[in-house]
Structures are given as structure tokens and as C-alpha cells.
Amino acid sequence: MLQQTPASRVEPRWRDWLTRWPTPAALAAAPVDEVLRAWDRLGYPRRALRLRDAATAIVDRHDGKVPDDEAELLALPGIGRYTAAAVRAFAFGRRSLVLDVNVRRVLARLATGVEHPAAHETAAERAAAWEWVPDDDAEAALWSASAMELGAVVCTARAPRCEACPVARHCAWLAAGRPEWDGAPRVAQAWEGTDRQCRGRIMAALRAAHGPVPLADVAWPDPDQLVRCADSLVADRLAARATAGLTLP
């Protein structure tokens, strides 16, 4: 849920989700349309399907219990390297490399003296980051949580609070006078008029309806784009065709 979505938007939906489906077995048994409605406006709704697919795989392969083995986690639908590492660290207290944008920013400033990390992590960056992770499982899990929290509330992207930083005296970026990042400008992703917005408009109409929704009832200025986005939602298993239009699966 937190992938590309702020925690402030995720938390209430996450709490509702876990109240409704507290176990992988409960989520695996849930109808797809209910899962998509519960996802509401979190965005990127394919994540909801992946969560349900992962829950089904956990029931089928692991007797309904989330595995702590990295290879078994990575074999689950929708689980990548970061998510597998986070589950190992925060659910099981195991040593792993939880390298999210906050941790990458902390290490970029602390260790290499640059304001922001590169746009995409590299093998060299991962190897260097591993050097900071303690060998002990419990200490490593605590380090991961601490580094992530430090980046989220103190070593922030736009207004870092260096005066409150517990590792300020070790920070190469602060020692260098906080030089501005000289990389390519970070441009916010457009939203208005995009396929993402169009797909979101269709999904909102499907969630609100109790029957098929004709595409003509979805307010969108470009009919060709509307059809293309409807086709993509069907291909992604987020919508299904009906005689009178589209429905949730």
C-alpha cells in the first residue's frame, strides 16, 4: 500500500483492510470486486490484486502463514526485493537490506556527502549500504527501522532538520556545508489528462456502481483515450466486460 503512496493516505485504509481481512486466508477468500472497492482511491489498484494473489499463494504454499525466507517471499506475486526485505526486518526481526528512498537519502548524505541519491539504486550502492547493517538480526532490524524513520522525519528531502539529527557530527554532507544536489531536476509526474487519471475515473465509477457502467456514463473529454483505458483495465483484470458496459471483476 505504501508503494508510491504517502503514509498519511495509507494508514486509515490499512487499518480498515486489516480489520476486514486479518489473515492471508481471509483475504484470499474475498471476492475480487470487494477487494477493489476496499482499495478505494489509493491508486495503482493492481497492487490490490497482487495482495490478494499473494494471500492466495501464502494459503496454497505455506498453510496460510507468511514465510520469512527471502526466496519464498520473492516467489510470491507482487513481492519484490524491497518488500521481501521489509517483511523480513519488520515482521520477523531478521537481518536484511531495507533500502527505501528515506534510507537511501540518509546514506547518501551521511556517507557520500551528496544531498540526494541517484534516481535508481545500483549494485555498488547496495553493497555499500550492506556495510551499515549490523550482523545481529535484532540490531539489524532496529537499524532498518531507525534509518527509515530518520529519513522520514529528520533527514527529509526538502527541509532536513540537521540540528535535531542524532548522527549530524558524522554526516559528510553537513560537514561539506550542505552542497546542493547537482543531478538532473526531479520533475513531478503529470496527472491531468493522463491515462492514469482516466483509468482512475473509470475505476471510481465501477466502485460506486452496483451494476454495469456504460463508458458513455464516465465523464472524460477524449473518447478514444477512454476506450483505450477501459481496454487496459480489462487486460489488467481490474474490470470485466458486460453487455451494458464494464463491471468490477
N, C-alpha and C positions, 0 to 999 in steps of 0.2 A: 504493500500500500504506500510505503514511503518513497518508492522509486519515482523521482521527478515530481513529487508532490510534497508541499510543506507539512510538517508535523502538526501544525495547528489545524489544518483541514482534515488530517488523517485521524487524529485521536478520537473524536466522537464517533466517527464511522467504525473505527477499530473496536471500540468498546461495545457498540451495538452488535457488531459482527460476532464477537466472541460470546456475547450473551445469547445470541440466537444459535450459533454453531460452535459450542465449546470444544469439540473434538474433531479430528480429521474424519471420523466415521460420520458424524452429524453433517458436516459439510459435503462429504461425498454423496450422501443420500438426498441432498437438497435439489429440487428442480432447478434447471438452469435459469429459467425466467425469474425465479425468486432471488437467485444469486445476483443476477444483473440488476434487478430492482434495488437490492440492498446495497449494491456498489454505488448507486445514486450518481452523483456528479464528481466523483473522484478523478475521472479522466482515465484515458488509456484502459478501457474496460476489458481488453484482452487479458489484463492481469487478473481479473476476477475469474475468468475461465481457467487460467493457469493455476490459480489457487485451488479451484475445485478439482482440476485434473491431478494436481499434486496430492490432494487429500485422498482421491481415489487410489492413486498409486501407493500411498502410505498404507491404506487399508489392505490392498491386494498383496503387497510385497512385504510389509513389515507389521502385520497384525494390528494396524491402527496406531502404531507408535512411531513418532518422528525419529529417524535414525540420527546418530551422532557421528557416523563415519562420513568423511568428506566425499569419497567416491559414491557412496549410496545417496548422499544428499544431491550431488551433481547429476545423478541419474534421474532425479525427479523432474517432471515437467515444469518449466519456467524457473528452475533454480540455477543460477549462475555462480560464478566464483565468489562474488561479494556476499550474496545471500547465504551460501553454504558456510562461509567463514563467520558471518554474523550469528547464524544459528548455533554453530559450534561454540562460539565465545559466550553468547548471552543466554542461551538456553541450557548449555551443558557445562559452562565454565572451562572450556578446553582452549589450548593454545592455537591460535590461527591468526591470519593477517587480515584484519578488518580494515580495508583501505577505501573509505568513502571520501567524499570531497572535503569534509572537515579535517579528517586525519591527514590527507594529502597536503592540505594548506598548512597545517601545523608543522609538518615535517619539512615542507618547502622553506618556511621561514626560519624555523629553528636550526635546521641542519645545513641548508644550502644558501640561505640569505636572500631568497627571492620572494616577492610578495605573493605570487600565485604559482601553483603547479602548472605543468603543461596541460593542454586540453585533454590529452589521452595518456593514461599511465603506460609506462614502458617496463620491460623486464628489468632494466637497470634500477628503475625507481622501486620496484617491488623487492628486489634483492637488498637494496639499501634500507628499505622500511623494515624488513625482517630483522635487521640488526638491532632495532629498537625494542623488539618484542621479547619480554623476559622468557626464560626457558620453562619456568614453572607454570603449570596450567592455570592455577588460580590467579597468580600475579599477571600472567599474560592477558587473561580475560578482564581483569581490573584495569590494566594498562589500556586495552582497547576501548573500554567504556570511558575512561578518563580522557584519552586523547580525542575521542569523538565529541565529548561534552566540552572540552576546552575549545575546540574549533567552532562549536555551535554557539557558545555564549560569551567567549572572551576573544579568541583569535579569529574574529569574524572577517568576512570578505571585505566589507566596506568601512567599518568603523571599529577596528581592533582596539581592545582596552588593555594596552600593554602595561599600564600602571597596576592592573589587577592580575597580571599573568604570573603564575607560580614558577614559571621557568624563564622569566624575562632575562635574568642575568646570563643565561646560556644561549640566548637567541641571536643567531648570526645576522638576521635581518634587522633587528633592533640595534645591534651593535654597529651596523653599517649606516645607520641613520634612516632606516625605513625607506630605501630607494623604491621609486615607483616601478611597477611591472612594465617591461618593455616589449611584451609579446603582442600578438595581434589583438585588436579590440574585441571584447566579448559582446556579441550582439544578441539581444533578446530575440527568441524565436517569435516570428509573426503569428498572429492568431486570427484577426479579422479576415474573413473571406477564404480561409484555408480549408483544405479537405478535413482537417481535424475539427474545425468548428462546424462544418457541415455534418460530419458524422455524429458529432455531439448533439446537434439539433435533432437529427433523426432518432438517436437513442433516447433522448429526453421524451420525444413523442411516444415512442414504443413503451417506455416505462410507465408513462401516465395513462396509457390506454388499457382497456380490458378486452380488446378485440383487435382485428387487423386495422392497420393505419394506411390509408392510401397516400402515396407520395405527394399527391396534389394537396393534401392537408398539411404538409410540412412547409412552413414559410421559409423559402430560400430563393434568392434572386436568379440563380443560374440553374435552369432545369437540367442541362447536360451534366453539370457537376453533381447535382442531387442524385441523378440516376447512377453515376459512376460511384458515388459514395455509398449508395444503397447496395450496389453490387459488391463492393468491398466488404461491407458489414456481413453480408451473406457468406462471402468466401471465408471470413474470419470466424464464422459460427456465432456471431453476435446477433444475428437476425435470421429470420426464416421467411420464405415467401408464402403468401396465402392468396386465395382468389381475389380478395379485395385489397391487397397491398402487402405490408410487411407485419410480422409479429416478432416478439421475443421468441427464442428457440423453445 
